[in-house]
Amino acid sequence: MSNVTQNLPDDPAILKAMITALQAENAKISATLRVHDQLVQASHHRCAL
């Protein structure tokens, strides 16, 4: 078993809270990436003019 799985808590409530926090972090990072992609696209359009 890896160190990651050995360090996980056994309490289902804590695991669910961890999952919820990771999902929120993932959503935030995904939104940031979408905005970044939009800025890059806009920059490419300006350079093409």
C-alpha distance (Angstrom), angle and dihedral (degrees) to the residues before:
residue distance angle dihedral
M1 . . .
S2 3.82 . .
N3 3.79 125.3 .
V4 3.80 90.5 -109.4
T5 3.79 94.1 60.7
Q6 3.79 91.8 41.8
N7 3.82 90.2 56.6
L8 3.81 95.9 51.1
P9 3.80 116.6 106.2
D10 3.80 120.4 -115.4
D11 3.82 94.1 -138.5
P12 3.83 109.6 104.1
A13 3.82 91.7 -151.7
I14 3.80 91.3 56.4
L15 3.80 91.0 46.2
K16 3.82 90.6 50.8
A17 3.81 90.3 49.5
M18 3.80 89.8 50.4
I19 3.81 90.6 50.5
T20 3.80 91.4 49.1
A21 3.81 91.2 50.2
L22 3.80 91.8 48.1
Q23 3.80 91.3 48.7
A24 3.81 90.2 51.8
E25 3.80 90.9 48.6
N26 3.81 90.1 48.4
A27 3.82 91.1 51.0
K28 3.81 90.8 50.3
I29 3.81 92.5 49.4
S30 3.81 91.2 46.1
A31 3.80 91.1 52.1
T32 3.80 90.6 48.8
L33 3.79 90.3 50.3
R34 3.82 91.7 50.3
V35 3.82 90.9 51.9
H36 3.80 90.6 47.3
D37 3.80 90.7 50.9
Q38 3.81 90.2 50.2
L39 3.81 91.0 51.0
V40 3.80 91.2 49.5
Q41 3.81 90.6 49.3
A42 3.81 91.1 49.9
S43 3.80 90.3 48.4
H44 3.80 91.1 51.7
H45 3.80 90.6 50.4
R46 3.82 91.5 50.8
C47 3.79 91.7 49.2
A48 3.79 90.9 50.2
L49 3.81 91.7 58.3
